Amino acid sequence: MEDVPRLRADATPPAWNGYLLTVACPCGVVFERWITPWDAELDLLRAVGLN
Ligand SMILES: [Zn+2]
């Protein structure tokens, strides 16, 4: 069975001020984004369509 290349997401353990989200592409590019608790809340609100 062949492995399909895919993005691999990882995150540091949440701290009081957020956590670091890293997304690794199979080609070697790594995206990093610091997610604050406020970002997470906005994403959640967006996900449930409340804003
Ligand atoms: Zn890539």
mmCIF file of the protein (N, C-alpha, C, O) and its ligand, coordinates in Angstrom:
data_MODEL
# 
_entry.id   MODEL 
# 
loop_
_entity.id 
_entity.type 
_entity.pdbx_number_of_molecules 
1 polymer     1 
2 non-polymer 1 
# 
_entity_poly.entity_id                      1 
_entity_poly.type                           'polypeptide(L)' 
_entity_poly.nstd_linkage                   no 
_entity_poly.nstd_monomer                   no 
_entity_poly.pdbx_seq_one_letter_code       MEDVPRLRADATPPAWNGYLLTVACPCGVVFERWITPWDAELDLLRAVGLN 
_entity_poly.pdbx_seq_one_letter_code_can   MEDVPRLRADATPPAWNGYLLTVACPCGVVFERWITPWDAELDLLRAVGLN 
_entity_poly.pdbx_strand_id                 A 
# 
loop_
_entity_poly_seq.entity_id 
_entity_poly_seq.num 
_entity_poly_seq.mon_id 
_entity_poly_seq.hetero 
1 1  MET n 
1 2  GLU n 
1 3  ASP n 
1 4  VAL n 
1 5  PRO n 
1 6  ARG n 
1 7  LEU n 
1 8  ARG n 
1 9  ALA n 
1 10 ASP n 
1 11 ALA n 
1 12 THR n 
1 13 PRO n 
1 14 PRO n 
1 15 ALA n 
1 16 TRP n 
1 17 ASN n 
1 18 GLY n 
1 19 TYR n 
1 20 LEU n 
1 21 LEU n 
1 22 THR n 
1 23 VAL n 
1 24 ALA n 
1 25 CYS n 
1 26 PRO n 
1 27 CYS n 
1 28 GLY n 
1 29 VAL n 
1 30 VAL n 
1 31 PHE n 
1 32 GLU n 
1 33 ARG n 
1 34 TRP n 
1 35 ILE n 
1 36 THR n 
1 37 PRO n 
1 38 TRP n 
1 39 ASP n 
1 40 ALA n 
1 41 GLU n 
1 42 LEU n 
1 43 ASP n 
1 44 LEU n 
1 45 LEU n 
1 46 ARG n 
1 47 ALA n 
1 48 VAL n 
1 49 GLY n 
1 50 LEU n 
1 51 ASN n 
# 
loop_
_struct_asym.id 
_struct_asym.entity_id 
A 1 
B 2 
# 
loop_
_chem_comp.id 
_chem_comp.type 
_chem_comp.mon_nstd_flag 
ALA 'L-peptide linking' y 
ARG 'L-peptide linking' y 
ASN 'L-peptide linking' y 
ASP 'L-peptide linking' y 
CYS 'L-peptide linking' y 
GLU 'L-peptide linking' y 
GLY 'peptide linking'   y 
ILE 'L-peptide linking' y 
LEU 'L-peptide linking' y 
MET 'L-peptide linking' y 
PHE 'L-peptide linking' y 
PRO 'L-peptide linking' y 
THR 'L-peptide linking' y 
TRP 'L-peptide linking' y 
TYR 'L-peptide linking' y 
VAL 'L-peptide linking' y 
ZN  non-polymer         . 
# 
_pdbx_entity_nonpoly.entity_id   2 
_pdbx_entity_nonpoly.name        ? 
_pdbx_entity_nonpoly.comp_id     ZN 
# 
_pdbx_nonpoly_scheme.asym_id         B 
_pdbx_nonpoly_scheme.entity_id       2 
_pdbx_nonpoly_scheme.mon_id          ZN 
_pdbx_nonpoly_scheme.ndb_seq_num     1 
_pdbx_nonpoly_scheme.pdb_seq_num     101 
_pdbx_nonpoly_scheme.auth_seq_num    101 
_pdbx_nonpoly_scheme.pdb_mon_id      ZN 
_pdbx_nonpoly_scheme.auth_mon_id     ZN 
_pdbx_nonpoly_scheme.pdb_strand_id   A 
_pdbx_nonpoly_scheme.pdb_ins_code    . 
# 
loop_
_atom_site.group_PDB 
_atom_site.id 
_atom_site.type_symbol 
_atom_site.label_atom_id 
_atom_site.label_alt_id 
_atom_site.label_comp_id 
_atom_site.label_asym_id 
_atom_site.label_entity_id 
_atom_site.label_seq_id 
_atom_site.pdbx_PDB_ins_code 
_atom_site.Cartn_x 
_atom_site.Cartn_y 
_atom_site.Cartn_z 
_atom_site.occupancy 
_atom_site.B_iso_or_equiv 
_atom_site.pdbx_formal_charge 
_atom_site.auth_seq_id 
_atom_site.auth_comp_id 
_atom_site.auth_asym_id 
_atom_site.auth_atom_id 
_atom_site.pdbx_PDB_model_num 
ATOM   1   N  N  . MET A 1 1  ? 0.848   -1.190 0.000  1.00 0.00 ? 1   MET A N  1 
ATOM   2   C  CA . MET A 1 1  ? 0.000   0.000  0.000  1.00 0.00 ? 1   MET A CA 1 
ATOM   3   C  C  . MET A 1 1  ? 0.887   1.244  0.000  1.00 0.00 ? 1   MET A C  1 
ATOM   4   O  O  . MET A 1 1  ? 1.873   1.329  0.731  1.00 0.00 ? 1   MET A O  1 
ATOM   5   N  N  . GLU A 1 2  ? 0.505   2.206  -0.843 1.00 0.00 ? 2   GLU A N  1 
ATOM   6   C  CA . GLU A 1 2  ? 1.331   3.398  -0.998 1.00 0.00 ? 2   GLU A CA 1 
ATOM   7   C  C  . GLU A 1 2  ? 0.866   4.508  -0.063 1.00 0.00 ? 2   GLU A C  1 
ATOM   8   O  O  . GLU A 1 2  ? -0.329  4.758  0.093  1.00 0.00 ? 2   GLU A O  1 
ATOM   9   N  N  . ASP A 1 3  ? 1.830   5.154  0.545  1.00 0.00 ? 3   ASP A N  1 
ATOM   10  C  CA . ASP A 1 3  ? 1.499   6.276  1.410  1.00 0.00 ? 3   ASP A CA 1 
ATOM   11  C  C  . ASP A 1 3  ? 1.215   7.509  0.565  1.00 0.00 ? 3   ASP A C  1 
ATOM   12  O  O  . ASP A 1 3  ? 2.034   7.890  -0.272 1.00 0.00 ? 3   ASP A O  1 
ATOM   13  N  N  . VAL A 1 4  ? 0.080   8.125  0.773  1.00 0.00 ? 4   VAL A N  1 
ATOM   14  C  CA . VAL A 1 4  ? -0.247  9.363  0.074  1.00 0.00 ? 4   VAL A CA 1 
ATOM   15  C  C  . VAL A 1 4  ? 0.384   10.520 0.842  1.00 0.00 ? 4   VAL A C  1 
ATOM   16  O  O  . VAL A 1 4  ? 0.138   10.688 2.036  1.00 0.00 ? 4   VAL A O  1 
ATOM   17  N  N  . PRO A 1 5  ? 1.204   11.322 0.145  1.00 0.00 ? 5   PRO A N  1 
ATOM   18  C  CA . PRO A 1 5  ? 1.796   12.477 0.830  1.00 0.00 ? 5   PRO A CA 1 
ATOM   19  C  C  . PRO A 1 5  ? 0.712   13.419 1.306  1.00 0.00 ? 5   PRO A C  1 
ATOM   20  O  O  . PRO A 1 5  ? -0.214  13.746 0.564  1.00 0.00 ? 5   PRO A O  1 
ATOM   21  N  N  . ARG A 1 6  ? 0.828   13.841 2.514  1.00 0.00 ? 6   ARG A N  1 
ATOM   22  C  CA . ARG A 1 6  ? -0.181  14.766 3.019  1.00 0.00 ? 6   ARG A CA 1 
ATOM   23  C  C  . ARG A 1 6  ? 0.438   15.708 4.040  1.00 0.00 ? 6   ARG A C  1 
ATOM   24  O  O  . ARG A 1 6  ? 1.526   15.471 4.566  1.00 0.00 ? 6   ARG A O  1 
ATOM   25  N  N  . LEU A 1 7  ? -0.288  16.778 4.298  1.00 0.00 ? 7   LEU A N  1 
ATOM   26  C  CA . LEU A 1 7  ? 0.151   17.726 5.308  1.00 0.00 ? 7   LEU A CA 1 
ATOM   27  C  C  . LEU A 1 7  ? 0.085   17.072 6.673  1.00 0.00 ? 7   LEU A C  1 
ATOM   28  O  O  . LEU A 1 7  ? -0.818  16.290 6.972  1.00 0.00 ? 7   LEU A O  1 
ATOM   29  N  N  . ARG A 1 8  ? 1.066   17.413 7.493  1.00 0.00 ? 8   ARG A N  1 
ATOM   30  C  CA . ARG A 1 8  ? 1.077   16.865 8.838  1.00 0.00 ? 8   ARG A CA 1 
ATOM   31  C  C  . ARG A 1 8  ? 1.013   18.033 9.817  1.00 0.00 ? 8   ARG A C  1 
ATOM   32  O  O  . ARG A 1 8  ? 1.900   18.886 9.848  1.00 0.00 ? 8   ARG A O  1 
ATOM   33  N  N  . ALA A 1 9  ? -0.025  18.056 10.596 1.00 0.00 ? 9   ALA A N  1 
ATOM   34  C  CA . ALA A 1 9  ? -0.199  19.151 11.543 1.00 0.00 ? 9   ALA A CA 1 
ATOM   35  C  C  . ALA A 1 9  ? 0.190   18.706 12.939 1.00 0.00 ? 9   ALA A C  1 
ATOM   36  O  O  . ALA A 1 9  ? -0.060  17.574 13.353 1.00 0.00 ? 9   ALA A O  1 
ATOM   37  N  N  . ASP A 1 10 ? 0.807   19.634 13.646 1.00 0.00 ? 10  ASP A N  1 
ATOM   38  C  CA . ASP A 1 10 ? 1.201   19.339 15.014 1.00 0.00 ? 10  ASP A CA 1 
ATOM   39  C  C  . ASP A 1 10 ? 1.027   20.618 15.834 1.00 0.00 ? 10  ASP A C  1 
ATOM   40  O  O  . ASP A 1 10 ? 0.966   21.715 15.277 1.00 0.00 ? 10  ASP A O  1 
ATOM   41  N  N  . ALA A 1 11 ? 0.949   20.476 17.112 1.00 0.00 ? 11  ALA A N  1 
ATOM   42  C  CA . ALA A 1 11 ? 0.788   21.656 17.941 1.00 0.00 ? 11  ALA A CA 1 
ATOM   43  C  C  . ALA A 1 11 ? 1.471   21.436 19.277 1.00 0.00 ? 11  ALA A C  1 
ATOM   44  O  O  . ALA A 1 11 ? 1.521   20.322 19.801 1.00 0.00 ? 11  ALA A O  1 
ATOM   45  N  N  . THR A 1 12 ? 1.994   22.523 19.810 1.00 0.00 ? 12  THR A N  1 
ATOM   46  C  CA . THR A 1 12 ? 2.589   22.450 21.142 1.00 0.00 ? 12  THR A CA 1 
ATOM   47  C  C  . THR A 1 12 ? 1.465   22.371 22.166 1.00 0.00 ? 12  THR A C  1 
ATOM   48  O  O  . THR A 1 12 ? 0.331   22.746 21.867 1.00 0.00 ? 12  THR A O  1 
ATOM   49  N  N  . PRO A 1 13 ? 1.763   21.892 23.363 1.00 0.00 ? 13  PRO A N  1 
ATOM   50  C  CA . PRO A 1 13 ? 0.732   21.896 24.415 1.00 0.00 ? 13  PRO A CA 1 
ATOM   51  C  C  . PRO A 1 13 ? 0.248   23.320 24.666 1.00 0.00 ? 13  PRO A C  1 
ATOM   52  O  O  . PRO A 1 13 ? 1.052   24.250 24.718 1.00 0.00 ? 13  PRO A O  1 
ATOM   53  N  N  . PRO A 1 14 ? -1.048  23.489 24.821 1.00 0.00 ? 14  PRO A N  1 
ATOM   54  C  CA . PRO A 1 14 ? -1.595  24.841 25.013 1.00 0.00 ? 14  PRO A CA 1 
ATOM   55  C  C  . PRO A 1 14 ? -1.020  25.516 26.254 1.00 0.00 ? 14  PRO A C  1 
ATOM   56  O  O  . PRO A 1 14 ? -0.905  24.901 27.314 1.00 0.00 ? 14  PRO A O  1 
ATOM   57  N  N  . ALA A 1 15 ? -0.664  26.772 26.109 1.00 0.00 ? 15  ALA A N  1 
ATOM   58  C  CA . ALA A 1 15 ? -0.230  27.585 27.234 1.00 0.00 ? 15  ALA A CA 1 
ATOM   59  C  C  . ALA A 1 15 ? -1.287  28.655 27.476 1.00 0.00 ? 15  ALA A C  1 
ATOM   60  O  O  . ALA A 1 15 ? -2.272  28.740 26.742 1.00 0.00 ? 15  ALA A O  1 
ATOM   61  N  N  . TRP A 1 16 ? -1.080  29.469 28.505 1.00 0.00 ? 16  TRP A N  1 
ATOM   62  C  CA . TRP A 1 16 ? -2.097  30.478 28.826 1.00 0.00 ? 16  TRP A CA 1 
ATOM   63  C  C  . TRP A 1 16 ? -2.284  31.465 27.687 1.00 0.00 ? 16  TRP A C  1 
ATOM   64  O  O  . TRP A 1 16 ? -3.359  32.042 27.521 1.00 0.00 ? 16  TRP A O  1 
ATOM   65  N  N  . ASN A 1 17 ? -1.225  31.656 26.902 1.00 0.00 ? 17  ASN A N  1 
ATOM   66  C  CA . ASN A 1 17 ? -1.315  32.642 25.830 1.00 0.00 ? 17  ASN A CA 1 
ATOM   67  C  C  . ASN A 1 17 ? -1.426  32.010 24.451 1.00 0.00 ? 17  ASN A C  1 
ATOM   68  O  O  . ASN A 1 17 ? -1.242  32.691 23.442 1.00 0.00 ? 17  ASN A O  1 
ATOM   69  N  N  . GLY A 1 18 ? -1.725  30.715 24.394 1.00 0.00 ? 18  GLY A N  1 
ATOM   70  C  CA . GLY A 1 18 ? -1.931  30.078 23.106 1.00 0.00 ? 18  GLY A CA 1 
ATOM   71  C  C  . GLY A 1 18 ? -1.016  28.896 22.879 1.00 0.00 ? 18  GLY A C  1 
ATOM   72  O  O  . GLY A 1 18 ? -0.432  28.353 23.817 1.00 0.00 ? 18  GLY A O  1 
ATOM   73  N  N  . TYR A 1 19 ? -0.899  28.504 21.628 1.00 0.00 ? 19  TYR A N  1 
ATOM   74  C  CA . TYR A 1 19 ? -0.027  27.386 21.289 1.00 0.00 ? 19  TYR A CA 1 
ATOM   75  C  C  . TYR A 1 19 ? 0.495   27.563 19.878 1.00 0.00 ? 19  TYR A C  1 
ATOM   76  O  O  . TYR A 1 19 ? -0.083  28.294 19.074 1.00 0.00 ? 19  TYR A O  1 
ATOM   77  N  N  . LEU A 1 20 ? 1.599   26.882 19.586 1.00 0.00 ? 20  LEU A N  1 
ATOM   78  C  CA . LEU A 1 20 ? 2.190   26.996 18.258 1.00 0.00 ? 20  LEU A CA 1 
ATOM   79  C  C  . LEU A 1 20 ? 1.721   25.851 17.380 1.00 0.00 ? 20  LEU A C  1 
ATOM   80  O  O  . LEU A 1 20 ? 1.955   24.679 17.675 1.00 0.00 ? 20  LEU A O  1 
ATOM   81  N  N  . LEU A 1 21 ? 1.052   26.218 16.290 1.00 0.00 ? 21  LEU A N  1 
ATOM   82  C  CA . LEU A 1 21 ? 0.580   25.227 15.331 1.00 0.00 ? 21  LEU A CA 1 
ATOM   83  C  C  . LEU A 1 21 ? 1.598   25.127 14.199 1.00 0.00 ? 21  LEU A C  1 
ATOM   84  O  O  . LEU A 1 21 ? 1.949   26.137 13.588 1.00 0.00 ? 21  LEU A O  1 
ATOM   85  N  N  . THR A 1 22 ? 2.066   23.929 13.922 1.00 0.00 ? 22  THR A N  1 
ATOM   86  C  CA . THR A 1 22 ? 2.976   23.735 12.798 1.00 0.00 ? 22  THR A CA 1 
ATOM   87  C  C  . THR A 1 22 ? 2.342   22.766 11.815 1.00 0.00 ? 22  THR A C  1 
ATOM   88  O  O  . THR A 1 22 ? 1.788   21.736 12.198 1.00 0.00 ? 22  THR A O  1 
ATOM   89  N  N  . VAL A 1 23 ? 2.436   23.119 10.541 1.00 0.00 ? 23  VAL A N  1 
ATOM   90  C  CA . VAL A 1 23 ? 1.923   22.251 9.486  1.00 0.00 ? 23  VAL A CA 1 
ATOM   91  C  C  . VAL A 1 23 ? 3.078   21.937 8.543  1.00 0.00 ? 23  VAL A C  1 
ATOM   92  O  O  . VAL A 1 23 ? 3.649   22.838 7.929  1.00 0.00 ? 23  VAL A O  1 
ATOM   93  N  N  . ALA A 1 24 ? 3.419   20.660 8.433  1.00 0.00 ? 24  ALA A N  1 
ATOM   94  C  CA . ALA A 1 24 ? 4.545   20.253 7.600  1.00 0.00 ? 24  ALA A CA 1 
ATOM   95  C  C  . ALA A 1 24 ? 4.048   19.673 6.290  1.00 0.00 ? 24  ALA A C  1 
ATOM   96  O  O  . ALA A 1 24 ? 3.246   18.740 6.267  1.00 0.00 ? 24  ALA A O  1 
ATOM   97  N  N  . CYS A 1 25 ? 4.543   20.245 5.197  1.00 0.00 ? 25  CYS A N  1 
ATOM   98  C  CA . CYS A 1 25 ? 4.208   19.762 3.861  1.00 0.00 ? 25  CYS A CA 1 
ATOM   99  C  C  . CYS A 1 25 ? 5.217   18.672 3.477  1.00 0.00 ? 25  CYS A C  1 
ATOM   100 O  O  . CYS A 1 25 ? 6.376   18.735 3.888  1.00 0.00 ? 25  CYS A O  1 
ATOM   101 N  N  . PRO A 1 26 ? 4.792   17.684 2.699  1.00 0.00 ? 26  PRO A N  1 
ATOM   102 C  CA . PRO A 1 26 ? 5.718   16.623 2.275  1.00 0.00 ? 26  PRO A CA 1 
ATOM   103 C  C  . PRO A 1 26 ? 6.927   17.156 1.517  1.00 0.00 ? 26  PRO A C  1 
ATOM   104 O  O  . PRO A 1 26 ? 7.973   16.506 1.517  1.00 0.00 ? 26  PRO A O  1 
ATOM   105 N  N  . CYS A 1 27 ? 6.822   18.312 0.872  1.00 0.00 ? 27  CYS A N  1 
ATOM   106 C  CA . CYS A 1 27 ? 7.931   18.867 0.100  1.00 0.00 ? 27  CYS A CA 1 
ATOM   107 C  C  . CYS A 1 27 ? 8.967   19.521 0.997  1.00 0.00 ? 27  CYS A C  1 
ATOM   108 O  O  . CYS A 1 27 ? 10.012  19.956 0.513  1.00 0.00 ? 27  CYS A O  1 
ATOM   109 N  N  . GLY A 1 28 ? 8.702   19.599 2.287  1.00 0.00 ? 28  GLY A N  1 
ATOM   110 C  CA . GLY A 1 28 ? 9.702   20.131 3.203  1.00 0.00 ? 28  GLY A CA 1 
ATOM   111 C  C  . GLY A 1 28 ? 9.365   21.489 3.769  1.00 0.00 ? 28  GLY A C  1 
ATOM   112 O  O  . GLY A 1 28 ? 10.035  21.958 4.689  1.00 0.00 ? 28  GLY A O  1 
ATOM   113 N  N  . VAL A 1 29 ? 8.329   22.136 3.235  1.00 0.00 ? 29  VAL A N  1 
ATOM   114 C  CA . VAL A 1 29 ? 7.933   23.438 3.753  1.00 0.00 ? 29  VAL A CA 1 
ATOM   115 C  C  . VAL A 1 29 ? 7.179   23.254 5.059  1.00 0.00 ? 29  VAL A C  1 
ATOM   116 O  O  . VAL A 1 29 ? 6.305   22.395 5.171  1.00 0.00 ? 29  VAL A O  1 
ATOM   117 N  N  . VAL A 1 30 ? 7.523   24.063 6.033  1.00 0.00 ? 30  VAL A N  1 
ATOM   118 C  CA . VAL A 1 30 ? 6.832   23.994 7.315  1.00 0.00 ? 30  VAL A CA 1 
ATOM   119 C  C  . VAL A 1 30 ? 6.213   25.350 7.613  1.00 0.00 ? 30  VAL A C  1 
ATOM   120 O  O  . VAL A 1 30 ? 6.901   26.370 7.657  1.00 0.00 ? 30  VAL A O  1 
ATOM   121 N  N  . PHE A 1 31 ? 4.931   25.341 7.813  1.00 0.00 ? 31  PHE A N  1 
ATOM   122 C  CA . PHE A 1 31 ? 4.225   26.556 8.192  1.00 0.00 ? 31  PHE A CA 1 
ATOM   123 C  C  . PHE A 1 31 ? 4.086   26.580 9.705  1.00 0.00 ? 31  PHE A C  1 
ATOM   124 O  O  . PHE A 1 31 ? 3.810   25.562 10.339 1.00 0.00 ? 31  PHE A O  1 
ATOM   125 N  N  . GLU A 1 32 ? 4.280   27.751 10.261 1.00 0.00 ? 32  GLU A N  1 
ATOM   126 C  CA . GLU A 1 32 ? 4.108   27.887 11.707 1.00 0.00 ? 32  GLU A CA 1 
ATOM   127 C  C  . GLU A 1 32 ? 3.153   29.035 11.973 1.00 0.00 ? 32  GLU A C  1 
ATOM   128 O  O  . GLU A 1 32 ? 3.225   30.082 11.331 1.00 0.00 ? 32  GLU A O  1 
ATOM   129 N  N  . ARG A 1 33 ? 2.267   28.829 12.916 1.00 0.00 ? 33  ARG A N  1 
ATOM   130 C  CA . ARG A 1 33 ? 1.368   29.912 13.287 1.00 0.00 ? 33  ARG A CA 1 
ATOM   131 C  C  . ARG A 1 33 ? 1.096   29.839 14.774 1.00 0.00 ? 33  ARG A C  1 
ATOM   132 O  O  . ARG A 1 33 ? 0.766   28.785 15.318 1.00 0.00 ? 33  ARG A O  1 
ATOM   133 N  N  . TRP A 1 34 ? 1.243   30.986 15.418 1.00 0.00 ? 34  TRP A N  1 
ATOM   134 C  CA . TRP A 1 34 ? 0.936   31.049 16.826 1.00 0.00 ? 34  TRP A CA 1 
ATOM   135 C  C  . TRP A 1 34 ? -0.560  31.291 16.978 1.00 0.00 ? 34  TRP A C  1 
ATOM   136 O  O  . TRP A 1 34 ? -1.086  32.294 16.496 1.00 0.00 ? 34  TRP A O  1 
ATOM   137 N  N  . ILE A 1 35 ? -1.232  30.381 17.641 1.00 0.00 ? 35  ILE A N  1 
ATOM   138 C  CA . ILE A 1 35 ? -2.673  30.488 17.833 1.00 0.00 ? 35  ILE A CA 1 
ATOM   139 C  C  . ILE A 1 35 ? -2.939  30.963 19.255 1.00 0.00 ? 35  ILE A C  1 
ATOM   140 O  O  . ILE A 1 35 ? -2.583  30.294 20.226 1.00 0.00 ? 35  ILE A O  1 
ATOM   141 N  N  . THR A 1 36 ? -3.569  32.125 19.359 1.00 0.00 ? 36  THR A N  1 
ATOM   142 C  CA . THR A 1 36 ? -3.923  32.611 20.682 1.00 0.00 ? 36  THR A CA 1 
ATOM   143 C  C  . THR A 1 36 ? -5.298  32.055 21.060 1.00 0.00 ? 36  THR A C  1 
ATOM   144 O  O  . THR A 1 36 ? -6.055  31.621 20.191 1.00 0.00 ? 36  THR A O  1 
ATOM   145 N  N  . PRO A 1 37 ? -5.617  32.068 22.343 1.00 0.00 ? 37  PRO A N  1 
ATOM   146 C  CA . PRO A 1 37 ? -6.955  31.616 22.762 1.00 0.00 ? 37  PRO A CA 1 
ATOM   147 C  C  . PRO A 1 37 ? -8.045  32.404 22.057 1.00 0.00 ? 37  PRO A C  1 
ATOM   148 O  O  . PRO A 1 37 ? -9.136  31.886 21.819 1.00 0.00 ? 37  PRO A O  1 
ATOM   149 N  N  . TRP A 1 38 ? -7.749  33.678 21.716 1.00 0.00 ? 38  TRP A N  1 
ATOM   150 C  CA . TRP A 1 38 ? -8.743  34.505 21.033 1.00 0.00 ? 38  TRP A CA 1 
ATOM   151 C  C  . TRP A 1 38 ? -8.929  34.029 19.593 1.00 0.00 ? 38  TRP A C  1 
ATOM   152 O  O  . TRP A 1 38 ? -10.048 34.018 19.079 1.00 0.00 ? 38  TRP A O  1 
ATOM   153 N  N  . ASP A 1 39 ? -7.826  33.635 18.942 1.00 0.00 ? 39  ASP A N  1 
ATOM   154 C  CA . ASP A 1 39 ? -7.934  33.068 17.600 1.00 0.00 ? 39  ASP A CA 1 
ATOM   155 C  C  . ASP A 1 39 ? -8.782  31.814 17.628 1.00 0.00 ? 39  ASP A C  1 
ATOM   156 O  O  . ASP A 1 39 ? -9.669  31.625 16.796 1.00 0.00 ? 39  ASP A O  1 
ATOM   157 N  N  . ALA A 1 40 ? -8.496  30.955 18.603 1.00 0.00 ? 40  ALA A N  1 
ATOM   158 C  CA . ALA A 1 40 ? -9.207  29.683 18.695 1.00 0.00 ? 40  ALA A CA 1 
ATOM   159 C  C  . ALA A 1 40 ? -10.699 29.937 18.879 1.00 0.00 ? 40  ALA A C  1 
ATOM   160 O  O  . ALA A 1 40 ? -11.536 29.235 18.313 1.00 0.00 ? 40  ALA A O  1 
ATOM   161 N  N  . GLU A 1 41 ? -11.017 30.954 19.682 1.00 0.00 ? 41  GLU A N  1 
ATOM   162 C  CA . GLU A 1 41 ? -12.422 31.259 19.916 1.00 0.00 ? 41  GLU A CA 1 
ATOM   163 C  C  . GLU A 1 41 ? -13.077 31.766 18.637 1.00 0.00 ? 41  GLU A C  1 
ATOM   164 O  O  . GLU A 1 41 ? -14.211 31.400 18.329 1.00 0.00 ? 41  GLU A O  1 
ATOM   165 N  N  . LEU A 1 42 ? -12.361 32.609 17.894 1.00 0.00 ? 42  LEU A N  1 
ATOM   166 C  CA . LEU A 1 42 ? -12.914 33.123 16.649 1.00 0.00 ? 42  LEU A CA 1 
ATOM   167 C  C  . LEU A 1 42 ? -13.123 31.989 15.652 1.00 0.00 ? 42  LEU A C  1 
ATOM   168 O  O  . LEU A 1 42 ? -14.138 31.948 14.956 1.00 0.00 ? 42  LEU A O  1 
ATOM   169 N  N  . ASP A 1 43 ? -12.150 31.057 15.584 1.00 0.00 ? 43  ASP A N  1 
ATOM   170 C  CA . ASP A 1 43 ? -12.297 29.927 14.673 1.00 0.00 ? 43  ASP A CA 1 
ATOM   171 C  C  . ASP A 1 43 ? -13.511 29.099 15.057 1.00 0.00 ? 43  ASP A C  1 
ATOM   172 O  O  . ASP A 1 43 ? -14.256 28.629 14.197 1.00 0.00 ? 43  ASP A O  1 
ATOM   173 N  N  . LEU A 1 44 ? -13.698 28.929 16.342 1.00 0.00 ? 44  LEU A N  1 
ATOM   174 C  CA . LEU A 1 44 ? -14.826 28.129 16.825 1.00 0.00 ? 44  LEU A CA 1 
ATOM   175 C  C  . LEU A 1 44 ? -16.138 28.802 16.452 1.00 0.00 ? 44  LEU A C  1 
ATOM   176 O  O  . LEU A 1 44 ? -17.073 28.155 15.982 1.00 0.00 ? 44  LEU A O  1 
ATOM   177 N  N  . LEU A 1 45 ? -16.192 30.124 16.672 1.00 0.00 ? 45  LEU A N  1 
ATOM   178 C  CA . LEU A 1 45 ? -17.410 30.864 16.338 1.00 0.00 ? 45  LEU A CA 1 
ATOM   179 C  C  . LEU A 1 45 ? -17.694 30.774 14.844 1.00 0.00 ? 45  LEU A C  1 
ATOM   180 O  O  . LEU A 1 45 ? -18.842 30.639 14.420 1.00 0.00 ? 45  LEU A O  1 
ATOM   181 N  N  . ARG A 1 46 ? -16.617 30.851 14.052 1.00 0.00 ? 46  ARG A N  1 
ATOM   182 C  CA . ARG A 1 46 ? -16.770 30.777 12.605 1.00 0.00 ? 46  ARG A CA 1 
ATOM   183 C  C  . ARG A 1 46 ? -17.288 29.395 12.216 1.00 0.00 ? 46  ARG A C  1 
ATOM   184 O  O  . ARG A 1 46 ? -18.122 29.256 11.322 1.00 0.00 ? 46  ARG A O  1 
ATOM   185 N  N  . ALA A 1 47 ? -16.776 28.378 12.907 1.00 0.00 ? 47  ALA A N  1 
ATOM   186 C  CA . ALA A 1 47 ? -17.132 27.002 12.566 1.00 0.00 ? 47  ALA A CA 1 
ATOM   187 C  C  . ALA A 1 47 ? -18.619 26.741 12.802 1.00 0.00 ? 47  ALA A C  1 
ATOM   188 O  O  . ALA A 1 47 ? -19.255 26.006 12.048 1.00 0.00 ? 47  ALA A O  1 
ATOM   189 N  N  . VAL A 1 48 ? -19.157 27.341 13.841 1.00 0.00 ? 48  VAL A N  1 
ATOM   190 C  CA . VAL A 1 48 ? -20.563 27.101 14.130 1.00 0.00 ? 48  VAL A CA 1 
ATOM   191 C  C  . VAL A 1 48 ? -21.460 28.190 13.533 1.00 0.00 ? 48  VAL A C  1 
ATOM   192 O  O  . VAL A 1 48 ? -22.678 28.173 13.714 1.00 0.00 ? 48  VAL A O  1 
ATOM   193 N  N  . GLY A 1 49 ? -20.831 29.146 12.810 1.00 0.00 ? 49  GLY A N  1 
ATOM   194 C  CA . GLY A 1 49 ? -21.603 30.133 12.082 1.00 0.00 ? 49  GLY A CA 1 
ATOM   195 C  C  . GLY A 1 49 ? -22.266 31.180 12.947 1.00 0.00 ? 49  GLY A C  1 
ATOM   196 O  O  . GLY A 1 49 ? -23.352 31.654 12.616 1.00 0.00 ? 49  GLY A O  1 
ATOM   197 N  N  . LEU A 1 50 ? -21.643 31.547 14.038 1.00 0.00 ? 50  LEU A N  1 
ATOM   198 C  CA . LEU A 1 50 ? -22.274 32.513 14.938 1.00 0.00 ? 50  LEU A CA 1 
ATOM   199 C  C  . LEU A 1 50 ? -21.815 33.950 14.696 1.00 0.00 ? 50  LEU A C  1 
ATOM   200 O  O  . LEU A 1 50 ? -22.321 34.871 15.337 1.00 0.00 ? 50  LEU A O  1 
ATOM   201 N  N  . ASN A 1 51 ? -20.864 34.157 13.780 1.00 0.00 ? 51  ASN A N  1 
ATOM   202 C  CA . ASN A 1 51 ? -20.451 35.543 13.566 1.00 0.00 ? 51  ASN A CA 1 
ATOM   203 C  C  . ASN A 1 51 ? -20.542 35.983 12.115 1.00 0.00 ? 51  ASN A C  1 
ATOM   204 O  O  . ASN A 1 51 ? -20.223 37.129 11.797 1.00 0.00 ? 51  ASN A O  1 
HETATM 205 ZN ZN . ZN  B 2 .  ? 4.742   21.611 -0.166 1.00 0.00 2 101 ZN  A ZN 1 
# 
